[in-house]
Amino acid sequence: MKRIAKWITPKSLHMRIQIFKTNIRLLRNYLYDYKFFNEFSATKDNKRNKATHRSELIFYYHKIEKGLALPNPRVGFGEQAILYLIDSLEQYVEKYKWDKTSQITLNTLNLYYEFNLRNNNSLNDLNERLEKLRISLGPKSISNEGGVLDVKKSEILKNSSIDFNNFANSRHSIRDFSSEEVPVKLIKEAIKIAQKTPSVCNRQSSIVHIFDNKDKQKQALSFQNGNAGFGDKASKILLITTDAEDFFGAGERNQAFIDGGMFAMSIIYALHSLGIGSCALNLALDYRVADRLKKNMGIEQKEIPIMMIAVGYLPETLKVAASPRKSLDEITKIH
């Protein structure tokens, strides 16, 4: 009897209704995510359009780069991947002509052939197909990138010798900006630095939308719940998105958020290195709100919103949230 009474009390009934509504919203969002990923990702067809086909080239040529970068690459490694890649490259060039991605693919395949040739594995059939592609490209190269780079430990250590502990601890989420405008040129410099962020198979799916116009900034911020009292003081608002067409398969259903999140953090650190303050603004949006954001802000439907970043110069004095961190023991597990 007590259990029944507990079920029908107004407070309990209200709570259960709210939980039920939350579960329905959660289900709707998961169904939307399935439909969205199935429609815009490369899951249905890796060569559906130029963007998905280009991602496929990057995926496979990066496999070769990783293989060549091993301490002792196996002669003839990745035979099936190589055959698939050259098929894909020939189709891409026939359909879209030469561009930077297709030439990087050719360059990487050339390096693979040369590696095997040096190790007494001639691969004549592969070379014949590569030669036809070289002739098609002609004498004028679009890019000489691709393959592997020879670097020295001393060079890496020389250029990485910063006090990252102090650098990271000196960064704060800034909610008080000066009135000085941050030039778009400086924002682009930070983005260029952030382009070194790792991404799955080097697909580089992240996109940065820079809102410079104040009316556009206000409109963008209206979709974000957490910028009251400071968002309108930012010099620039950035929206980080990822392109769904760069991903495929069930295993990559969440990869956009991983790649986009890493890229966004790199931008925040890059801005900090240039003396620019920033505040990460979450975009935990219902799918209907996310759709309105994209429609109203001129974002392509295939893009996935990751986060916004409020950007501005620091005033001479300001307050920041203390934001105590958990103890190291709480977040560390040794197996």
JOVENVEN-V754696 format. One record per helix or strand of 3 or more residues. SS is the DSSP state (a for helix, b for strand). FROM is the first residue (numbers start at 1). TO is the last residue. If there is no record, write none. Layout:
SS:FROM:TO
SS:FROM:TO
//
This chain:
a:2:8
a:10:40
a:50:68
a:79:96
a:100:118
a:124:137
a:153:159
a:164:169
a:184:194
a:200:202
b:206:211
a:214:221
a:231:233
b:236:243
a:244:246
a:250:252
a:255:273
b:277:282
a:287:297
b:303:312
a:328:331
//
